[in-house]
Amino acid sequence: MSAPTRPPDGPPEPARSPRSSLMQPGGWRLQKRLYTSPLRELAAVILGVIASLAITAVLVTVSGAGVGESFRALYDGAFGNKDSALETLVSATPLILTGLAAAFAFRAGIWNIGGEGQFFAGAMGAWWFADTFGGIRPVPLLFVGIFLTAALAGAAWASIASVLKARYGTNEILTTVMLNFVILFILSYLLGGPWRSPDTFYFQTERMADNTFLPRIFSDSRLHWGFLIAVAIAVVVYLVLSRTSLGFDIRGLGINLTAAEYKGTNVGRLIVIVMALSGAIAGIAGAGELTGIHHQLQLDIAVDLGFIGIIIALVARLNPLAVVVTAIAFGGLINGATNVQVVTGIPAALVRVIQGVTLITVLVAAVAVRYRVVTGKRDE
């Protein structure tokens, strides 16, 4: 170490530690926090939502509608009474599952963008099983077969991308997106030929037998047992990720792939397992919508459910329990949009803008809370 230098007219300058040499008074910079408390993260999400509401108010004003009237109509259409609240839960049911499918894969650092395709794969598997084995008794065993087949179909479709990634290093974003279109072409062929109902020229199957309809929770509502199944799966996913060795490996892979390899984790096999489970969850969403709401297979049984599920997973910070709450909020946003359009004349497309704004503000808040402002500046 070199000796301290003496200025021309002053005492010797003390040697500075590397830490102190990084900063001098008079400036500021951002420093990443070593730990962010859950309470602070929750506050960031709340601030992000508030910011999105403020931006939404500006957009509503620009569209020529009253802000108060629009928000009141949105609330009334989403949670204003028992009927609207239950209908919101109906809309939230598939969103919970597609959100969980995305969150589960994202936790491992795997970008499964194919929830939509895996949803359709599950719906196709469910319809095939119900049409082929609809006479199975007792009925609960029939539903077990329907949902198990849907889960296997979704898992198999997702595994195409995961095997390509594990074996050849193929980018899963590209393959899962492309597989979304492939499954739709396959379904279009089936609905236009082997599976099309003989009673119509539309691309749809025959109506399913009554014994394959998921029971309703309330007789005067469309809310079915699929909602309870979705909530139960959310709890299971939370426990798997937080309390099991598989969950530890999944979280470790998402944090640091190199460290996971040094730990001895079979990364390729884990990628296939994660994608299969993610696809299975999305497939169950398809079975729930088919047997609980539509009762016949069509091309429009899912309208961007997979992509909205990705937004929900990100807004929920990949927390399975938070996915449930976020999905219900988005279900309310979708349902309330219709009422807003009727009451104020605002275009329904504005809801897509609100969803995007919510995603951006919440993610920005989530990133910002992981940093703090430190006074000082770096030495040159």
MIVEX-645292 format. One record per residue (C-alpha): residue in three letters; z, x, y. Coordinates in steps of 0.02 Angstrom, whole numbers, plus 32768, in hexadecimal, padded with zeros to 4 digits. Layout:
N
ALAZXY;...
//
This chain:
380
MET800080008000;SER7FD1804680A9;ALA805B806A8127;PRO80767FF081B6;THR8011801B824F;ARG8061803582FB;PRO800C7FE38390;PRO7FF88051842A;ASP808C80058485;GLY80F77FA2840D;PRO815C7FA7836D;PRO810A7FBC82C3;GLU80AD7F218287;PRO81017EDE81EA;ALA809B7ED0814C;ARG806D7E1B8129;SER806F7DC68080;PRO7FCC7D7C8043;ARG80157CCC805B;SER80447CE78110;SER7F9F7D3A8138;LEU7F417C9C810E;MET7F807C3C81A4;GLN7FAC7C54825A;PRO7FF47BD582D3;GLY7F7E7B70833D;GLY7F0A7B1A82C0;TRP7F057AA3822B;ARG7EB07A928183;LEU7EB27A2480E8;GLN7F187A5A8052;LYS7F127A047FA8;ARG7FB979BE7F6E;LEU7FFD7A017ECB;TYR804379547EA3;THR801F78A77EE6;SER80A278227EC4;PRO806D77797E7C;LEU80B877237F15;ARG804D778B7F89;GLU7FB277657F21;LEU7FDA76AA7F26;ALA7FEC76B37FE3;ALA7F4277087FEC;VAL7EF1767D7F87;ILE7F4275F97FF7;LEU7F0476538093;GLY7E56765D8047;VAL7E5675A28026;ILE7E91758080D7;ALA7E0575ED811A;SER7D86759080AF;LEU7DC674EA80F4;ALA7DB1752B81A5;ILE7CFF75628182;THR7CDD74BC812C;ALA7D1B746081C7;VAL7C9D74C0822F;LEU7C10749681B6;VAL7C4173DE81B5;THR7C4273DC8273;VAL7B96742C827A;SER7B5473A78203;GLY7B8873228280;ALA7C1B72D38223;GLY7CD172C68254;VAL7D4073498206;GLY7DD572D681EC;GLU7D6B724A81A6;SER7D1272C0812F;PHE7DB0731080EB;ARG7DFF726580D6;ALA7D6872278077;LEU7D6A72C4800C;TYR7E2072AA7FDE;ASP7E0971F07FBC;GLY7D7872147F48;ALA7DD8729C7EEC;PHE7E8E72667EE3;GLY7E9E71CB7F51;ASN7ECD71557EC5;LYS7EE871527E09;ASP7E3171347DDF;SER7DF071C27E4B;ALA7E7872387E0F;LEU7E5072157D58;GLU7D9772297D7A;THR7DBD72D17DC9;LEU7E1273067D28;VAL7D7672CE7CC9;SER7D0B73407D35;ALA7D8973CD7D25;THR7D8E73CB7C66;PRO7CEE742F7C44;LEU7D10749B7CDC;ILE7DB874D17C93;LEU7D63750C7BF5;THR7CCD75627C47;GLY7D4875B37CC1;LEU7DB275F07C2F;ALA7D1876327BD6;ALA7CE976997C6E;ALA7D9B76D37C92;PHE7DB6770B7BDE;ALA7D1B77797BDF;PHE7D3677B97C8F;ARG7DE677F37C60;ALA7D93786E7BEA;GLY7D1978A77C6F;ILE7C8A78497C18;TRP7C1D77E17C8C;ASN7BF577497C26;ILE7B8076E67C97;GLY7B42767E7C05;GLY7BC575F47C04;GLU7B3F75727C26;GLY7AD875A67B8F;GLN7B7175B17B20;PHE7BA475037B5C;PHE7AFB74BE7B23;ALA7B06751D7A7E;GLY7BAE74CB7A5E;ALA7B6B741F7A8B;MET7AD874387A16;GLY7B4A746E7989;ALA7BBD73D979A7;TRP7B2D735D79A7;TRP7AE373A67907;PHE7B89739C78AC;ALA7BAD72EB78E8;ASP7AFF72B178B8;THR7B037306780E;PHE7BB772E877D9;GLY7BE672507843;GLY7C2A71F577AB;ILE7CB8726F778D;ARG7D62721D777B;PRO7DE7722577BB;VAL7DA57227786E;PRO7E1772B778A9;LEU7DC473257826;LEU7D1B72F3786D;PHE7D50732C791B;VAL7D9173D078D4;GLY7CE673EE7889;ILE7C8B73BF792A;PHE7CF174327998;LEU7CF574C07919;THR7C3874BA790A;ALA7C2774B879C7;ALA7C9A754F79D6;LEU7C3775AE7952;ALA7B92758479A7;GLY7BD175BE7A50;ALA7C19765C7A03;ALA7B77768279A7;TRP7B0F766C7A45;ALA7B8376DD7AA9;SER7B83775F7A1E;ILE7ACA77807A38;ALA7AF177CF7AE0;SER7B8E78277AA4;VAL7B3A78787A0D;LEU7AAE78B67A7D;LYS7B2F78FD7AF5;ALA7B9B794D7A6E;ARG7B0879937A0A;TYR7A8A79C27A90;GLY7AEB79BD7B33;THR7A83792C7B76;ASN7AC478E27C18;GLU7B1C78407BEA;ILE7AFA77F17C93;LEU7A3F77F37C74;THR7A4877BB7BBF;THR7AC3772D7BDB;VAL7A5F76EA7C6F;MET79BD76F07C0C;LEU7A0E769D7B76;ASN7A3B76097BE6;PHE798175E67BFA;VAL795976087B44;ILE79D475857B05;LEU798D75057B7E;PHE78DD75247B3B;ILE791C750F7A89;LEU7976746F7AB8;SER78DC742E7B12;TYR787674487A74;LEU78F673EE7A09;LEU7909735D7A81;GLY784E734C7A90;GLY7834734D79D4;PRO78AE73517940;TRP7947730E799C;ARG78F672937A15;SER792A71DE7A06;PRO789A717179C7;ASP78CD70EA7A43;THR78A4714A7AE1;PHE782771C07B30;TYR78B372207B86;PHE78EE72C87B46;GLN798F728D7AF3;THR79D8726C7A49;GLU7A1271C77A02;ARG7ABB71897A39;MET7B4571CE79CA;ALA7BAB71627956;ASP7C47711379A2;ASN7CBA7170792B;THR7C837216797B;PHE7CBF71E27A29;LEU7D5872417A64;PRO7DE871C57A80;ARG7E1371987B33;ILE7EBF71C47B77;PHE7EC171247BE0;SER7E6070897BB0;ASP7E26706A7C63;SER7DE9711B7C83;ARG7D6571947C42;LEU7DE9721C7C2F;HIS7DE572517B7A;TRP7E4572C47B06;GLY7DD373527B34;PHE7E3F736D7BCF;LEU7ED973897B64;ILE7E7673FE7AF3;ALA7E3D74627B8B;VAL7EEF74747BCC;ALA7F2D74A77B1F;ILE7EA5752C7B13;ALA7ED7756E7BBF;VAL7F8975867B81;VAL7F4B75DC7AE2;VAL7EDA76517B46;TYR7F6C767C7BB9;LEU7FDC76A57B26;VAL7F55770C7ACF;LEU7F3477747B6B;SER7FEB778D7B9A;ARG804A77907AF5;THR7FDB77DA7A6E;SER7F9778867A41;LEU7EE778407A4E;GLY7F0C78097AFF;PHE7F5078B67B27;ASP7EB079067AE7;ILE7E46788B7B49;ARG7EA378AC7BEC;GLY7E9E79677BCA;LEU7DE379627BAF;GLY7DCD79047C53;ILE7E3679817CB4;ASN7DF27A247C6E;LEU7D707A307BE5;THR7D857AEC7BD2;ALA7E417ADC7BBB;ALA7E257A537B3A;GLU7DB37AC77AD8;TYR7E337B557ADE;LYS7EB77ADB7AA1;GLY7E4E7AC27A06;THR7E0B7A137A2D;ASN7D6979E979D7;VAL7D1379B57A78;GLY7C7579747A28;ARG7CD2790279B1;LEU7D4678C67A3B;ILE7CB178997AA9;VAL7C68782F7A1D;ILE7D0F77D979FE;VAL7D2B77B37AB6;MET7C7D776D7AD0;ALA7C8977057A32;LEU7D2D76B77A69;SER7CEA769C7B19;GLY7C4F76477AD4;ALA7CBA75DE7A5F;ILE7D1E759B7AF2;ALA7C7E756E7B50;GLY7C3A751D7AB1;ILE7CD574B07AA4;ALA7CB274787B56;GLY7C07743D7B1C;ALA7C5173DC7A8B;GLY7CD1738A7AFE;GLU7C4E734E7B7A;LEU7BDE730F7AEF;THR7C6072AF7A8C;GLY7CCC727C7B20;ILE7C4E72477BA5;HIS7B9472497B7D;HIS7B8E721C7AC2;GLN7ADA72587AB7;LEU7A8B73017AD1;GLN7A2473187B6F;LEU79EA73A87BDC;ASP7A57736F7C6E;ILE7B0173617C1A;ALA7B3073FF7C78;VAL7B07741A7D2F;ASP7B3374D07D55;LEU7BD874BF7CF6;GLY7BCB75727CB9;PHE7BAF75BB7D66;ILE7C3675517DB7;GLY7CA9758E7D2C;ILE7C8876417D66;ILE7CBC76127E17;ILE7D5975BE7DD4;ALA7D8776577D6D;LEU7D7576CB7E02;VAL7DD476597E79;ALA7E5F764A7DF7;ARG7E6677097DEE;LEU7E4176FF7D32;ASN7EEA76AC7D10;PRO7ED176287C87;LEU7F5875B57CCB;ALA7F1575C37D7C;VAL7E6975977D36;VAL7EAB74E97D0C;VAL7EE974CA7DBD;THR7E4B75127E0B;ALA7DDA74AC7D9A;ILE7E35740C7DCB;ALA7E1E743A7E83;PHE7D6574577E68;GLY7D5873B67E04;GLY7DA4735D7E99;LEU7D2973B37F0D;ILE7C9673797EA3;ASN7CD672C67E95;GLY7D0A72BB7F4A;ALA7C5E72F57F84;THR7C1072527F4E;ASN7C8C71EE7FB4;VAL7C737261804A;GLN7BB872478040;VAL7BCE7189803A;VAL7C4C718280C8;THR7C0672048140;GLY7B537225810A;ILE7B7272DF80EE;PRO7AF473278071;ALA7B4073407FC4;ALA7AF473EF7FC3;LEU7B7A741F8040;VAL7BF4741F7FAE;ARG7B9874B57F63;VAL7BAC750E8008;ILE7C6774E68009;GLN7C78752B7F58;GLY7C2275CC7F8C;VAL7C8B75DC8029;THR7D2A75C17FC4;LEU7CF776497F49;ILE7CD276C67FD3;THR7D7076A78039;VAL7DE476AA7FA3;LEU7D9677497F5D;VAL7D9C779F8006;ALA7E54776F8017;ALA7E7677AB7F65;VAL7E2978547F8A;ALA7E7B78658035;VAL7F2A78467FF1;ARG7F1978E07F82;TYR7F107950801B;ARG7F83797380AC;VAL7F6879BD8157;VAL7FB67A68816B;THR7FCB7AB78215;GLY7F897B668227;LYS7EE47BBF8214;ARG7E9B7C4281A3;ASP7E8F7CF781DA;GLU7DE07D3B81EE;
//
